[in-house]
Amino acid sequence: MKKLAPIFTTILIMAIIMIVFFSLAKQEQMITVYKGNLTQKPLSIKLHHLQDPQCAMVVEKNEFAAQLAAKSGKTWIFDDVGCMVLWSDDKVFLDPPKLWVYTLDSKKWIDAKKAYYSTTEHTPMHHGFGAHEFPDARYISYEEMRLRTLRKEDMSNPVIRKKLLGE
């Protein structure tokens, strides 16, 4: 019996390794890019299964989310419009990609460049920009939002946050 103990131990360890391996193989992996969106339309996204390529956070809700759809059919999803701006800043596309944002007021995906942006929202990465379909005197344009993000003049900067919130 003592001679069989090492054999049984080896078989048991191999069985445990196989069980762990097969259970991991069945788990759904995080998606960082969708492929096949040749129409470049905004996609209906599967929340809690998408990873923002800029900050690596999981996209947990449509609110504040953004999409970048390239002519190649690839679409990247972001949890914060500021992440989309930062991620795309150094990327080169043969054709300009389509940019989409989910609006707080109309609850739908619209062209990011046609949206109006509030500046003091509590967003996932603290940039503070919320997209709106309808204008308001307090909102800024896409280009202004983009410049503020690139210059770190958004809610992620403690000095700017204090100024914007009047603290």
DSSP file (Angstrom, degrees, kcal/mol; ACC not computed):
  #  RESIDUE AA STRUCTURE BP1 BP2  ACC     N-H-->O    O-->H-N    N-H-->O    O-->H-N    TCO  KAPPA ALPHA  PHI   PSI    X-CA   Y-CA   Z-CA
    1    1 A M    >>        0   0    0      0, 0.0     4,-1.0     0, 0.0     3,-0.6   0.000 360.0 360.0 360.0 -36.3    0.0    0.0    0.0
    2    2 A K  T 34  +     0   0    0      1,-0.2     3,-0.2     2,-0.2     0, 0.0   0.826 360.0  56.0 -64.5 -29.7    2.9    2.3    0.8
    3    3 A K  T 34 S+     0   0    0      1,-0.2     4,-0.4     2,-0.1    -1,-0.2   0.777 106.6  50.4 -72.0 -25.7    4.2    1.8   -2.8
    4    4 A L  T <> S+     0   0    0     -3,-0.6     4,-2.6     1,-0.2     5,-0.2   0.669  89.3  81.9 -85.9 -18.2    0.8    3.0   -4.2
    5    5 A A  H  X S+     0   0    0     -4,-1.0     4,-2.5    -3,-0.2     5,-0.2   0.911  91.3  48.2 -57.2 -47.5    0.6    6.2   -2.1
    6    6 A P  H  > S+     0   0    0      0, 0.0     4,-2.3     0, 0.0    -1,-0.2   0.875 112.2  50.6 -62.0 -34.6    2.9    8.2   -4.5
    7    7 A I  H  > S+     0   0    0     -4,-0.4     4,-2.4     2,-0.2    -2,-0.2   0.935 112.0  46.1 -67.4 -46.2    0.9    7.0   -7.5
    8    8 A F  H  X S+     0   0    0     -4,-2.6     4,-2.5     2,-0.2    -1,-0.2   0.889 112.6  51.2 -63.6 -39.0   -2.5    8.0   -5.9
    9    9 A T  H  X S+     0   0    0     -4,-2.5     4,-2.5    -5,-0.2    -2,-0.2   0.920 110.7  48.2 -63.1 -44.5   -1.0   11.4   -4.8
   10   10 A T  H  X S+     0   0    0     -4,-2.3     4,-2.4     2,-0.2    -2,-0.2   0.916 112.6  48.2 -62.7 -44.2    0.2   12.1   -8.4
   11   11 A I  H  X S+     0   0    0     -4,-2.4     4,-2.3     2,-0.2    -2,-0.2   0.904 111.8  50.3 -63.5 -41.8   -3.2   11.1   -9.9
   12   12 A L  H  X S+     0   0    0     -4,-2.5     4,-2.2     2,-0.2    -2,-0.2   0.921 111.2  47.8 -63.4 -44.8   -5.0   13.3   -7.3
   13   13 A I  H  X S+     0   0    0     -4,-2.5     4,-2.3     1,-0.2    -2,-0.2   0.913 112.3  49.5 -63.4 -42.6   -2.8   16.3   -8.1
   14   14 A M  H  X S+     0   0    0     -4,-2.4     4,-2.3     1,-0.2    -1,-0.2   0.893 109.8  51.8 -64.0 -39.1   -3.2   15.8  -11.9
   15   15 A A  H  X S+     0   0    0     -4,-2.3     4,-2.3     2,-0.2    -2,-0.2   0.912 109.8  48.9 -63.9 -42.9   -7.0   15.6  -11.4
   16   16 A I  H  X S+     0   0    0     -4,-2.2     4,-2.4     2,-0.2    -2,-0.2   0.919 111.1  50.1 -63.1 -43.7   -7.1   18.8   -9.4
   17   17 A I  H  X S+     0   0    0     -4,-2.3     4,-2.5     1,-0.2    -2,-0.2   0.905 111.2  49.1 -61.6 -41.7   -5.0   20.6  -12.1
   18   18 A M  H  X S+     0   0    0     -4,-2.3     4,-2.7     2,-0.2     5,-0.2   0.898 110.1  50.9 -66.0 -40.4   -7.3   19.3  -14.8
   19   19 A I  H  X S+     0   0    0     -4,-2.3     4,-2.1     2,-0.2    -2,-0.2   0.936 112.8  45.7 -63.1 -45.8  -10.4   20.5  -13.0
   20   20 A V  H  X S+     0   0    0     -4,-2.4     4,-2.2     2,-0.2    -2,-0.2   0.926 113.1  50.8 -62.3 -45.1   -9.0   24.0  -12.5
   21   21 A F  H  X S+     0   0    0     -4,-2.5     4,-1.9     1,-0.2    -2,-0.2   0.929 112.7  44.8 -59.4 -48.1   -7.9   24.2  -16.1
   22   22 A F  H  X S+     0   0    0     -4,-2.7     4,-1.1     1,-0.2    -1,-0.2   0.850 111.5  52.6 -69.0 -33.8  -11.3   23.2  -17.5
   23   23 A S  H  X S+     0   0    0     -4,-2.1     4,-0.7    -5,-0.2     3,-0.2   0.890 110.9  47.6 -69.3 -37.1  -13.2   25.5  -15.2
   24   24 A L  H >< S+     0   0    0     -4,-2.2     3,-0.7     1,-0.2    -2,-0.2   0.859 106.8  57.3 -69.0 -35.1  -11.0   28.4  -16.2
   25   25 A A  H 3< S+     0   0    0     -4,-1.9    -1,-0.2     1,-0.2    -2,-0.2   0.787 104.6  52.5 -66.4 -27.1  -11.4   27.6  -19.9
   26   26 A K  H 3< S+     0   0    0     -4,-1.1    -1,-0.2    -3,-0.2    -2,-0.2   0.672  87.1 101.6 -84.0 -17.4  -15.2   27.8  -19.5
   27   27 A Q  S << S-     0   0    0     -4,-0.7     2,-0.3    -3,-0.7    -3,-0.0  -0.405  81.4-111.2 -70.2 142.8  -15.2   31.3  -18.0
   28   28 A E        -     0   0    0     -2,-0.1     2,-0.2     1,-0.1    -1,-0.1  -0.578  32.6-136.2 -74.7 131.8  -16.0   34.2  -20.2
   29   29 A Q        -     0   0    0     -2,-0.3     2,-0.1     1,-0.1    -1,-0.1  -0.523  25.3 -96.2 -86.6 154.6  -13.0   36.4  -20.9
   30   30 A M        -     0   0    0     -2,-0.2     2,-0.5    20,-0.1    20,-0.2  -0.440  36.4-133.8 -68.2 142.6  -13.1   40.2  -20.9
   31   31 A I  B     +a   50   0A   0     18,-2.8    20,-3.1     1,-0.1     3,-0.1  -0.863  28.1 172.5-101.2 129.0  -13.5   41.8  -24.3
   32   32 A T  S    S+     0   0    0     -2,-0.5    45,-0.4     1,-0.3     2,-0.3   0.628  71.8  19.5-106.9 -20.4  -11.3   44.7  -25.2
   33   33 A V        -     0   0    0     43,-0.1    -1,-0.3    19,-0.1     2,-0.3  -0.974  65.0-142.9-151.5 135.1  -12.3   45.1  -28.9
   34   34 A Y  B     -B   75   0B   0     41,-2.9    41,-2.3    -2,-0.3     2,-0.3  -0.735  21.3-153.8 -90.0 145.9  -15.3   44.0  -30.9
   35   35 A K        +     0   0    0     -2,-0.3    39,-0.2    39,-0.2    38,-0.1  -0.913  65.0  40.7-119.4 150.2  -14.6   42.9  -34.5
   36   36 A G        +     0   0    0     -2,-0.3     2,-1.7    36,-0.2     3,-0.2   0.522  61.7 132.7  98.5   6.9  -16.9   43.0  -37.5
   37   37 A N    >   +     0   0    0     36,-3.0     3,-1.3     1,-0.2    36,-0.3  -0.491  18.4 155.8 -88.1  67.7  -18.7   46.3  -37.0
   38   38 A L  T 3   +     0   0    0     -2,-1.7    -1,-0.2     1,-0.3    35,-0.1   0.699  67.6  60.4 -69.4 -19.4  -18.1   47.4  -40.7
   39   39 A T  T 3  S-     0   0    0     -3,-0.2    -1,-0.3    34,-0.1    -2,-0.1   0.632  98.5-138.9 -80.9 -13.3  -21.1   49.8  -40.5
   40   40 A Q    <   +     0   0    0     -3,-1.3    29,-0.2     1,-0.2    -2,-0.1   0.755  50.3 148.0  60.0  27.7  -19.4   51.7  -37.7
   41   41 A K        -     0   0    0      1,-0.1    -1,-0.2    59,-0.0     2,-0.1  -0.527  59.5 -87.7 -84.8 157.3  -22.7   52.1  -35.9
   42   42 A P        -     0   0    0      0, 0.0     2,-0.3     0, 0.0    -1,-0.1  -0.442  47.8-133.1 -66.0 139.9  -22.8   52.2  -32.1
   43   43 A L        -     0   0    0     -2,-0.1     2,-0.7    -3,-0.1    -6,-0.0  -0.637  12.9-116.1 -94.6 149.8  -23.0   48.7  -30.6
   44   44 A S        -     0   0    0     -2,-0.3     2,-0.2     2,-0.0    -1,-0.0  -0.777  46.8-142.3 -77.9 117.4  -25.4   47.5  -27.9
   45   45 A I        -     0   0    0     -2,-0.7     2,-0.9     1,-0.0    17,-0.1  -0.576  10.3-130.3 -96.0 149.3  -22.8   46.6  -25.3
   46   46 A K    >   -     0   0    0     -2,-0.2     3,-1.2     3,-0.0    13,-0.1  -0.826  33.1-139.0 -94.1 103.8  -22.7   43.7  -22.9
   47   47 A L  T 3  S+     0   0    0     -2,-0.9    13,-0.2     1,-0.2    14,-0.0  -0.234  80.3  24.1 -65.2 152.9  -22.0   45.3  -19.5
   48   48 A H  T 3  S+     0   0    0     11,-2.9    -1,-0.2     2,-0.2    12,-0.1   0.518 112.1  73.1  70.3   9.0  -19.5   43.7  -17.1
   49   49 A H  S <  S+     0   0    0     -3,-1.2   -18,-2.8    10,-0.3     2,-0.4   0.242  78.5  84.9-129.6   8.4  -17.7   41.9  -19.9
   50   50 A L  B     -a   31   0A   0      9,-0.4     9,-2.4   -20,-0.2     2,-0.5  -0.917  59.1-154.3-118.1 140.1  -15.9   44.8  -21.5
   51   51 A Q  B     -F   58   0C   0    -20,-3.1    26,-0.3    -2,-0.4     7,-0.2  -0.959  22.2-123.9-116.8 124.8  -12.5   46.2  -20.5
   52   52 A D     >  -     0   0    0      5,-3.1     4,-2.0    -2,-0.5    26,-0.2  -0.468  15.9-145.4 -63.0 124.9  -11.6   49.8  -21.3
   53   53 A P  T  4 S+     0   0    0      0, 0.0    -1,-0.2     0, 0.0    25,-0.1   0.699  93.9  48.1 -70.3 -16.9   -8.4   49.7  -23.4
   54   54 A Q  T  4 S+     0   0    0      3,-0.1    24,-0.1     1,-0.1    -2,-0.0   0.934 130.4  12.8 -85.8 -53.3   -7.1   52.9  -21.8
   55   55 A C  T  4 S-     0   0    0      2,-0.1     3,-0.1     0, 0.0    -1,-0.1   0.541  90.7-130.2-105.3  -8.7   -7.7   52.4  -18.1
   56   56 A A     <  +     0   0    0     -4,-2.0     2,-0.2     1,-0.2   -24,-0.0   0.570  58.8 141.1  68.5  12.3   -8.3   48.6  -18.0
   57   57 A M        -     0   0    0     -6,-0.1    -5,-3.1     1,-0.1     2,-0.3  -0.506  58.6-106.2 -80.3 155.1  -11.5   49.1  -15.9
   58   58 A V  B     -F   51   0C   0     -7,-0.2     2,-0.7    -2,-0.2    -7,-0.2  -0.635  30.2-119.2 -79.6 135.8  -14.6   47.0  -16.6
   59   59 A V        +     0   0    0     -9,-2.4   -11,-2.9    -2,-0.3    -9,-0.4  -0.681  39.4 171.4 -77.9 113.5  -17.4   48.9  -18.3
   60   60 A E        +     0   0    0     -2,-0.7     2,-0.3     1,-0.2    -1,-0.2   0.617  57.5  13.5-103.8 -16.0  -20.2   48.6  -15.7
   61   61 A K        -     0   0    0      2,-0.2    -1,-0.2     1,-0.1     4,-0.1  -0.992  64.1-122.4-156.5 157.9  -22.9   50.9  -17.2
   62   62 A N  S >  S+     0   0    0     -2,-0.3     3,-3.0     2,-0.1    40,-0.3   0.858  81.5 104.5 -68.3 -35.8  -23.8   52.8  -20.3
   63   63 A E  T 3  S+     0   0    0      1,-0.3    -2,-0.2    -3,-0.1    -3,-0.1  -0.258  98.3   3.1 -51.9 125.4  -23.8   56.1  -18.5
   64   64 A F  T 3  S+     0   0    0     38,-0.6    17,-0.7     1,-0.3    -1,-0.3   0.362 101.3 137.7  75.9  -1.6  -20.6   58.0  -19.4
   65   65 A A    <   -     0   0    0     -3,-3.0    37,-2.0    15,-0.2     2,-0.3  -0.323  32.1-168.7 -74.0 156.9  -19.5   55.2  -21.9
   66   66 A A  E     -CD  78 101B   0     12,-2.0    12,-3.0    35,-0.2     2,-0.4  -0.965   8.1-152.5-143.0 157.0  -18.1   55.9  -25.3
   67   67 A Q  E     -CD  77 100B   0     33,-2.6    33,-3.0    -2,-0.3     2,-0.5  -0.988   3.6-160.0-133.6 142.7  -17.3   53.9  -28.4
   68   68 A L  E     -CD  76  99B   0      8,-2.4     8,-2.4    -2,-0.4     2,-0.6  -0.980  13.2-168.2-122.0 116.5  -14.7   54.3  -31.1
   69   69 A A  E     -CD  75  98B   0     29,-3.0    29,-2.8    -2,-0.5     6,-0.2  -0.921   5.8-157.0-112.1 115.3  -15.6   52.4  -34.4
   70   70 A A    >   -     0   0    0      4,-3.0     3,-2.0    -2,-0.6   -30,-0.2  -0.516  29.3-115.9 -87.9 156.4  -12.9   52.1  -37.0
   71   71 A K  T 3  S+     0   0    0     24,-0.3    -1,-0.1     1,-0.3   -31,-0.0   0.753 112.3  71.1 -61.2 -24.6  -13.5   51.5  -40.7
   72   72 A S  T 3  S-     0   0    0      2,-0.1    -1,-0.3     1,-0.1   -36,-0.2   0.604 120.4-105.7 -67.6 -10.8  -11.7   48.2  -40.3
   73   73 A G  S <  S+     0   0    0     -3,-2.0   -36,-3.0     1,-0.4     2,-0.3   0.341  79.7 130.6 100.4  -5.6  -14.7   46.9  -38.3
   74   74 A K        -     0   0    0    -39,-0.2    -4,-3.0   -38,-0.2     2,-0.4  -0.655  35.7-169.7 -84.6 137.7  -13.0   47.1  -34.9
   75   75 A T  E     -BC  34  69B   0    -41,-2.3   -41,-2.9    -2,-0.3     2,-0.4  -0.994   5.5-160.9-130.1 127.6  -14.9   48.9  -32.1
   76   76 A W  E     - C   0  68B   0     -8,-2.4    -8,-2.4    -2,-0.4     2,-0.4  -0.872   9.3-149.2-106.6 139.9  -13.4   49.8  -28.7
   77   77 A I  E     - C   0  67B   0    -45,-0.4     2,-0.3    -2,-0.4   -10,-0.2  -0.899  10.9-165.1-112.5 138.3  -15.6   50.5  -25.7
   78   78 A F  E     - C   0  66B   0    -12,-3.0   -12,-2.0    -2,-0.4     3,-0.1  -0.929  22.6-145.7-124.3 145.2  -14.6   53.0  -23.0
   79   79 A D  S    S+     0   0    0     -2,-0.3     2,-0.3   -14,-0.2    46,-0.1   0.640  92.5  30.3 -81.5 -14.1  -16.1   53.5  -19.5
   80   80 A D  S >> S-     0   0    0     43,-0.1     4,-1.3    44,-0.1     3,-1.1  -0.993  75.0-132.6-146.7 133.2  -15.4   57.2  -19.6
   81   81 A V  H 3> S+     0   0    0    -17,-0.7     4,-2.0    48,-0.4     5,-0.1   0.819 108.5  62.9 -59.6 -29.3  -15.3   59.6  -22.6
   82   82 A G  H 3> S+     0   0    0      1,-0.2     4,-2.4     2,-0.2    -1,-0.3   0.860  99.0  54.5 -61.8 -35.4  -12.1   61.0  -21.3
   83   83 A C  H <> S+     0   0    0     -3,-1.1     4,-2.9     2,-0.2     5,-0.2   0.897 106.1  51.6 -64.5 -40.2  -10.5   57.5  -21.7
   84   84 A M  H  X S+     0   0    0     -4,-1.3     4,-2.3     2,-0.2    -2,-0.2   0.917 110.5  48.8 -62.8 -42.2  -11.5   57.5  -25.4
   85   85 A V  H  X S+     0   0    0     -4,-2.0     4,-1.0     2,-0.2    -2,-0.2   0.945 115.3  43.1 -62.4 -48.7   -9.9   60.9  -25.9
   86   86 A L  H  < S+     0   0    0     -4,-2.4     4,-0.5     1,-0.2     3,-0.3   0.917 115.5  48.4 -64.8 -43.9   -6.7   59.9  -24.2
   87   87 A W  H >< S+     0   0    0     -4,-2.9     3,-0.5     1,-0.2    -1,-0.2   0.903 115.3  43.4 -64.3 -42.4   -6.5   56.4  -25.9
   88   88 A S  H >< S+     0   0    0     -4,-2.3     3,-1.2    -5,-0.2    -1,-0.2   0.617  90.2  88.3 -82.1 -11.8   -7.2   57.7  -29.4
   89   89 A D  T 3< S+     0   0    0     -4,-1.0    -1,-0.2    -3,-0.3    -2,-0.1   0.850  99.5  30.5 -58.5 -37.5   -4.9   60.7  -29.2
   90   90 A D  T <  S+     0   0    0     -3,-0.5     2,-0.3    -4,-0.5    -1,-0.3   0.290  98.3 106.3-106.1  10.9   -1.8   58.9  -30.4
   91   91 A K    <   -     0   0    0     -3,-1.2     2,-0.5    -4,-0.1    -3,-0.0  -0.676  57.5-147.7 -91.1 144.7   -3.5   56.3  -32.7
   92   92 A V        -     0   0    0     -2,-0.3     2,-0.4     4,-0.0     3,-0.1  -0.956  15.1-175.1-113.7 125.5   -3.4   56.6  -36.4
   93   93 A F        -     0   0    0     -2,-0.5    -2,-0.0     1,-0.1   -23,-0.0  -0.940  28.7-137.2-117.9 141.1   -6.4   55.5  -38.5
   94   94 A L  S    S+     0   0    0     -2,-0.4    -1,-0.1     1,-0.1   -24,-0.0   0.910  99.0  24.1 -61.4 -41.6   -6.5   55.4  -42.3
   95   95 A D  S    S-     0   0    0     -3,-0.1   -24,-0.3     0, 0.0    -1,-0.1  -0.944 105.0 -93.5-120.6 145.2  -10.0   56.9  -42.2
   96   96 A P        -     0   0    0      0, 0.0    -2,-0.1     0, 0.0     2,-0.0  -0.341  46.3-125.6 -57.9 132.3  -11.3   58.9  -39.3
   97   97 A P        -     0   0    0      0, 0.0     2,-0.4     0, 0.0   -27,-0.2  -0.328  19.9-108.5 -74.5 162.3  -13.2   56.6  -36.9
   98   98 A K  E     -D   69   0B   0    -29,-2.8   -29,-3.0   -57,-0.0     2,-0.5  -0.789  31.6-152.6 -89.5 133.7  -16.8   57.2  -35.7
   99   99 A L  E     -D   68   0B   0     -2,-0.4    13,-2.8   -31,-0.2    14,-0.4  -0.929  13.5-174.0-112.6 129.9  -17.0   58.3  -32.1
  100  100 A W  E     -DE  67 111B   0    -33,-3.0   -33,-2.6    -2,-0.5     2,-0.3  -0.944   6.0-173.0-125.8 144.0  -20.1   57.6  -30.1
  101  101 A V  E     -DE  66 110B   0      9,-2.3     9,-2.4    -2,-0.4     2,-0.5  -0.975  26.2-123.2-132.1 149.9  -21.2   58.6  -26.6
  102  102 A Y  E     - E   0 109B   0    -37,-2.0   -38,-0.6    -2,-0.3    29,-0.5  -0.818  34.8-132.3 -91.5 126.9  -24.2   57.5  -24.5
  103  103 A T     >  -     0   0    0      5,-2.5     4,-0.7    -2,-0.5    29,-0.2  -0.542  10.2-150.3 -88.4 145.0  -26.2   60.6  -23.5
  104  104 A L  T  4 S+     0   0    0     27,-3.1    28,-0.2    -2,-0.2    -1,-0.1   0.804  96.4  42.6 -77.1 -31.2  -27.4   61.4  -20.0
  105  105 A D  T  4 S+     0   0    0     26,-0.4    -1,-0.1     1,-0.1    27,-0.1   0.921 127.0  24.4 -86.5 -45.5  -30.5   63.2  -21.2
  106  106 A S  T  4 S-     0   0    0      2,-0.2    -2,-0.1    28,-0.0    -1,-0.1   0.519  93.2-134.1 -99.9  -5.5  -31.9   61.1  -24.1
  107  107 A K     <  +     0   0    0     -4,-0.7     2,-0.3     1,-0.2    -3,-0.1   0.904  66.2 104.3  55.1  48.5  -30.4   57.8  -23.0
  108  108 A K  S    S-     0   0    0     -5,-0.1    -5,-2.5    -7,-0.1     2,-0.4  -0.962  76.6 -93.1-149.6 166.7  -29.1   56.8  -26.4
  109  109 A W  E     +E  102   0B   0     -2,-0.3     2,-0.3    -7,-0.2    -7,-0.2  -0.698  48.1 168.7 -84.3 130.1  -25.9   56.6  -28.4
  110  110 A I  E     -E  101   0B   0     -9,-2.4    -9,-2.3    -2,-0.4     2,-0.2  -0.898  47.0 -73.5-134.6 167.0  -25.1   59.7  -30.5
  111  111 A D  E >>  -E  100   0B   0     -2,-0.3     3,-1.5   -11,-0.2     4,-0.6  -0.434  41.0-140.9 -59.0 122.6  -22.2   61.1  -32.5
  112  112 A A  G >4 S+     0   0    0    -13,-2.8     3,-0.6     1,-0.3    -1,-0.2   0.808  99.5  57.3 -60.0 -31.4  -19.6   62.3  -29.9
  113  113 A K  G 34 S+     0   0    0    -14,-0.4    29,-0.4     1,-0.2    -1,-0.3   0.665 107.4  47.9 -77.1 -15.0  -18.7   65.3  -32.0
  114  114 A K  G <4 S+     0   0    0     -3,-1.5    -1,-0.2    27,-0.1    -2,-0.2   0.474  94.7  99.0 -99.4  -5.0  -22.4   66.5  -32.0
  115  115 A A    <<  -     0   0    0     -4,-0.6    27,-0.4    -3,-0.6     2,-0.4  -0.348  67.3-133.7 -80.2 162.0  -22.9   66.0  -28.2
  116  116 A Y  E     -G  132   0D   0     16,-2.7    16,-2.3    25,-0.1     2,-0.5  -0.913  23.0-141.2-113.0 144.2  -22.7   68.7  -25.6
  117  117 A Y  E     -GH 131 140D   0     23,-2.9    23,-2.5    -2,-0.4    14,-0.2  -0.921   7.8-151.1-121.4 124.8  -20.7   68.0  -22.4
  118  118 A S  E     -G  130   0D   0     12,-2.5    12,-1.3    -2,-0.5     3,-0.2  -0.512  15.2-150.3 -77.2 159.7  -21.4   68.8  -18.8
  119  119 A T  S    S+     0   0    0     10,-0.2    36,-0.2    19,-0.2    10,-0.1   0.461  77.1  56.0-118.1  -2.5  -18.1   69.2  -16.8
  120  120 A T        +     0   0    0     10,-0.1     9,-0.2    34,-0.1    -1,-0.1  -0.018  69.0 132.2-125.8  32.5  -18.8   68.2  -13.2
  121  121 A E        -     0   0    0      7,-2.6     2,-1.1    -3,-0.2    34,-0.1  -0.402  63.7-115.3 -79.8 160.0  -20.2   64.7  -13.4
  122  122 A H        +     0   0    0     -2,-0.1    -1,-0.1     6,-0.1    -2,-0.1  -0.762  49.7 176.5 -94.3  87.7  -18.9   61.8  -11.2
  123  123 A T    >   -     0   0    0     -2,-1.1     3,-1.6     1,-0.1   -43,-0.1  -0.512  43.4-103.1 -95.8 161.8  -17.5   59.6  -14.0
  124  124 A P  T 3  S+     0   0    0      0, 0.0   -44,-0.1     0, 0.0    -1,-0.1   0.851 122.2  30.2 -53.2 -41.1  -15.6   56.3  -13.7
  125  125 A M  T 3  S-     0   0    0    -46,-0.1   -45,-0.1   -68,-0.0    -3,-0.0   0.201 112.3-114.6-106.8  16.1  -12.2   57.8  -14.3
  126  126 A H  S <  S+     0   0    0     -3,-1.6    31,-0.1     1,-0.1   -46,-0.0   0.677  76.7 129.3  66.1  22.0  -13.0   61.2  -12.8
  127  127 A H        -     0   0    0     28,-0.2    28,-2.0    29,-0.1    29,-0.2   0.847  60.6-143.5 -72.5 -31.7  -12.7   63.2  -16.0
  128  128 A G        +     0   0    0      1,-0.2    -7,-2.6    26,-0.2     2,-0.5   0.500  48.8 135.7  90.1   5.0  -16.1   64.6  -15.2
  129  129 A F        -     0   0    0     -9,-0.2     2,-0.5   -10,-0.1   -48,-0.4  -0.774  29.4-174.2 -96.4 125.6  -17.7   64.9  -18.7
  130  130 A G  E     -G  118   0D   0    -12,-1.3   -12,-2.5    -2,-0.5     2,-0.2  -0.966  21.7-129.8-115.4 131.4  -21.2   63.8  -19.3
  131  131 A A  E     -G  117   0D   0    -29,-0.5   -27,-3.1    -2,-0.5   -26,-0.4  -0.549  24.7-175.2 -83.3 143.3  -22.6   63.7  -22.8
  132  132 A H  E     -G  116   0D   0    -16,-2.3   -16,-2.7   -29,-0.2     4,-0.1  -0.989  25.2-151.0-135.9 143.7  -25.9   65.3  -23.7
  133  133 A E  S    S+     0   0    0     -2,-0.4    -1,-0.1   -18,-0.2   -16,-0.1   0.829  84.9  58.7 -79.7 -33.2  -27.9   65.4  -26.9
  134  134 A F  S    S-     0   0    0    -18,-0.1   -18,-0.1     1,-0.1   -29,-0.1  -0.806  88.6-114.3-106.3 139.4  -29.5   68.8  -26.2
  135  135 A P        +     0   0    0      0, 0.0     2,-0.3     0, 0.0    -1,-0.1  -0.192  28.9 179.5 -71.5 159.4  -27.6   72.0  -25.6
  136  136 A D    >   -     0   0    0     -4,-0.1     3,-1.8     3,-0.0    -4,-0.0  -0.960  40.2-115.7-152.2 147.0  -27.4   74.0  -22.4
  137  137 A A  T 3  S+     0   0    0     -2,-0.3    -1,-0.0     1,-0.3     0, 0.0   0.750 115.5  56.0 -59.8 -23.6  -25.5   77.2  -21.7
  138  138 A R  T 3  S+     0   0    0      2,-0.1    -1,-0.3    -3,-0.0   -19,-0.2   0.610  92.1  91.6 -83.9 -12.1  -23.4   75.4  -19.1
  139  139 A Y    <   -     0   0    0     -3,-1.8     2,-0.3   -21,-0.1   -21,-0.2  -0.449  62.6-145.3 -88.5 156.9  -22.2   72.7  -21.6
  140  140 A I  B     -H  117   0D   0    -23,-2.5   -23,-2.9    -2,-0.1    -2,-0.1  -0.740  22.2-100.9-115.8 166.0  -19.1   72.6  -23.7
  141  141 A S     >  -     0   0    0     -2,-0.3     4,-2.4   -25,-0.2     5,-0.2  -0.252  34.0-105.2 -79.5 169.2  -18.5   71.2  -27.2
  142  142 A Y  H  > S+     0   0    0    -27,-0.4     4,-3.0   -29,-0.4     5,-0.2   0.932 121.0  51.5 -58.7 -47.1  -16.7   68.0  -28.1
  143  143 A E  H  > S+     0   0    0      1,-0.2     4,-2.4     2,-0.2    -1,-0.2   0.892 110.5  47.7 -63.0 -39.4  -13.5   69.8  -29.1
  144  144 A E  H  > S+     0   0    0      2,-0.2     4,-2.5     1,-0.2    -1,-0.2   0.911 112.8  49.2 -65.8 -42.1  -13.4   71.8  -25.9
  145  145 A M  H  X S+     0   0    0     -4,-2.4     4,-2.2     2,-0.2    -2,-0.2   0.922 111.5  50.1 -61.3 -44.0  -13.9   68.6  -23.9
  146  146 A R  H  X S+     0   0    0     -4,-3.0     4,-2.5     1,-0.2    -2,-0.2   0.929 111.7  47.1 -61.1 -47.2  -11.2   66.9  -25.9
  147  147 A L  H  X S+     0   0    0     -4,-2.4     4,-2.1     1,-0.2     6,-0.2   0.908 111.3  50.9 -63.3 -42.6   -8.7   69.8  -25.3
  148  148 A R  H  <>S+     0   0    0     -4,-2.5     5,-3.4     2,-0.2     4,-0.3   0.897 111.1  49.3 -62.6 -39.3   -9.5   69.9  -21.6
  149  149 A T  H ><5S+     0   0    0     -4,-2.2     3,-1.3     3,-0.2    -2,-0.2   0.947 112.2  46.6 -64.5 -47.9   -8.9   66.2  -21.3
  150  150 A L  H 3<5S+     0   0    0     -4,-2.5    -1,-0.2     1,-0.3    -2,-0.2   0.816 114.9  46.9 -65.3 -30.5   -5.6   66.3  -23.1
  151  151 A R  T 3<5S-     0   0    0     -4,-2.1    -1,-0.3    -5,-0.2    -2,-0.2   0.414 113.0-118.5 -89.8   1.9   -4.4   69.3  -21.1
  152  152 A K  T < 5S+     0   0    0     -3,-1.3     2,-0.3    -4,-0.3    -3,-0.2   0.841  70.9 138.1  62.2  34.5   -5.6   67.6  -17.8
  153  153 A E      < +     0   0    0     -5,-3.4     2,-0.2    -6,-0.2    -4,-0.1  -0.365  43.8  92.2-103.6  51.1   -8.0   70.5  -17.2
  154  154 A D  S >  S-     0   0    0     -2,-0.3     3,-2.0    -5,-0.2     7,-0.4  -0.640  98.4 -74.2-131.1-172.3  -10.8   68.2  -16.0
  155  155 A M  T 3  S+     0   0    0    -28,-2.0   -28,-0.2     1,-0.3   -27,-0.1   0.620 119.5  72.2 -66.9 -12.4  -12.1   66.8  -12.8
  156  156 A S  T 3  S+     0   0    0    -29,-0.2    -1,-0.3     4,-0.1   -29,-0.1   0.678  84.8  77.5 -74.6 -15.4   -9.2   64.4  -12.5
  157  157 A N  S <> S-     0   0    0     -3,-2.0     4,-3.1   -31,-0.1     5,-0.2  -0.858  78.1-147.8 -94.4 116.8   -7.0   67.3  -11.7
  158  158 A P  H  > S+     0   0    0      0, 0.0     4,-2.2     0, 0.0     5,-0.2   0.835  97.2  51.6 -56.1 -35.8   -7.6   68.3   -8.0
  159  159 A V  H  > S+     0   0    0      2,-0.2     4,-1.9     1,-0.2     5,-0.1   0.932 114.2  42.6 -66.6 -45.4   -7.0   72.0   -8.7
  160  160 A I  H  > S+     0   0    0     -6,-0.2     4,-3.1    -8,-0.2     5,-0.2   0.907 112.4  54.2 -67.3 -41.9   -9.5   72.1  -11.6
  161  161 A R  H  X S+     0   0    0     -4,-3.1     4,-2.5    -7,-0.4     6,-0.2   0.928 108.9  48.4 -57.6 -46.2  -12.0   70.0   -9.6
  162  162 A K  H  X>S+     0   0    0     -4,-2.2     5,-1.9    -5,-0.2     4,-0.8   0.906 113.8  47.1 -61.1 -42.8  -11.8   72.5   -6.7
  163  163 A K  H  <5S+     0   0    0     -4,-1.9     3,-0.4     2,-0.2    -2,-0.2   0.925 114.4  46.1 -65.0 -46.0  -12.3   75.4   -9.1
  164  164 A L  H  <5S+     0   0    0     -4,-3.1    -2,-0.2     1,-0.2    -1,-0.2   0.866 117.6  42.3 -66.8 -36.9  -15.2   73.7  -11.0
  165  165 A L  H  <5S-     0   0    0     -4,-2.5    -1,-0.2    -5,-0.2    -2,-0.2   0.527 106.3-125.8 -89.5  -6.0  -17.0   72.7   -7.8
  166  166 A G  T  <5       0   0    0     -4,-0.8    -3,-0.2    -3,-0.4    -4,-0.1   0.835 360.0 360.0  67.5  33.4  -16.4   76.0   -6.0
  167  167 A E      <       0   0    0     -5,-1.9    -4,-0.1    -6,-0.2    -1,-0.1   0.457 360.0 360.0 -84.5 360.0  -14.8   74.3   -3.0
